[in-house]
């Protein structure tokens, strides 16, 4: 599964929490895909797997 598919399955709230935990700057109007590309892939996969 690629990052785009995983971003669609994840919620914005969960993505923002992971980004905040890693001190990732999101910018002004982040999309789910932009956040998903910046966070570690392992955590994104774990997030989608638990849903």
One Martini backbone bead per residue (centre of mass of N, CA, C, O) as a GRO file, in nm:
protein
   51
    1UNK     BB    1   0.096   0.037   0.023
    2UNK     BB    2   0.062   0.359  -0.025
    3UNK     BB    3   0.051   0.679   0.090
    4UNK     BB    4  -0.221   0.764  -0.034
    5UNK     BB    5  -0.395   0.534   0.083
    6UNK     BB    6  -0.325   0.583   0.382
    7UNK     BB    7  -0.428   0.878   0.395
    8UNK     BB    8  -0.729   0.809   0.337
    9UNK     BB    9  -0.765   0.620   0.601
   10UNK     BB   10  -0.683   0.843   0.766
   11UNK     BB   11  -0.691   1.084   1.003
   12UNK     BB   12  -0.624   1.405   1.071
   13UNK     BB   13  -0.584   1.384   1.375
   14UNK     BB   14  -0.374   1.153   1.374
   15UNK     BB   15  -0.164   1.291   1.193
   16UNK     BB   16  -0.116   1.540   1.378
   17UNK     BB   17  -0.017   1.384   1.626
   18UNK     BB   18   0.235   1.262   1.496
   19UNK     BB   19   0.364   1.528   1.405
   20UNK     BB   20   0.386   1.650   1.690
   21UNK     BB   21   0.566   1.424   1.814
   22UNK     BB   22   0.800   1.500   1.575
   23UNK     BB   23   0.818   1.807   1.510
   24UNK     BB   24   0.633   1.884   1.258
   25UNK     BB   25   0.597   2.111   1.015
   26UNK     BB   26   0.289   2.201   0.840
   27UNK     BB   27   0.180   2.477   0.806
   28UNK     BB   28  -0.102   2.624   0.689
   29UNK     BB   29  -0.245   2.390   0.466
   30UNK     BB   30  -0.277   2.085   0.537
   31UNK     BB   31  -0.276   1.773   0.412
   32UNK     BB   32  -0.294   1.444   0.439
   33UNK     BB   33  -0.064   1.385   0.235
   34UNK     BB   34   0.156   1.579   0.345
   35UNK     BB   35   0.173   1.450   0.623
   36UNK     BB   36   0.228   1.153   0.534
   37UNK     BB   37   0.508   1.226   0.396
   38UNK     BB   38   0.652   1.327   0.676
   39UNK     BB   39   0.600   1.082   0.821
   40UNK     BB   40   0.664   0.790   0.933
   41UNK     BB   41   0.588   0.495   0.780
   42UNK     BB   42   0.546   0.308   1.026
   43UNK     BB   43   0.323   0.482   1.163
   44UNK     BB   44   0.125   0.482   0.929
   45UNK     BB   45   0.085   0.176   0.915
   46UNK     BB   46  -0.018   0.144   1.209
   47UNK     BB   47  -0.264   0.328   1.182
   48UNK     BB   48  -0.408   0.166   0.953
   49UNK     BB   49  -0.413  -0.117   1.096
   50UNK     BB   50  -0.607  -0.024   1.343
   51UNK     BB   51  -0.869   0.048   1.153
   0.00000   0.00000   0.00000
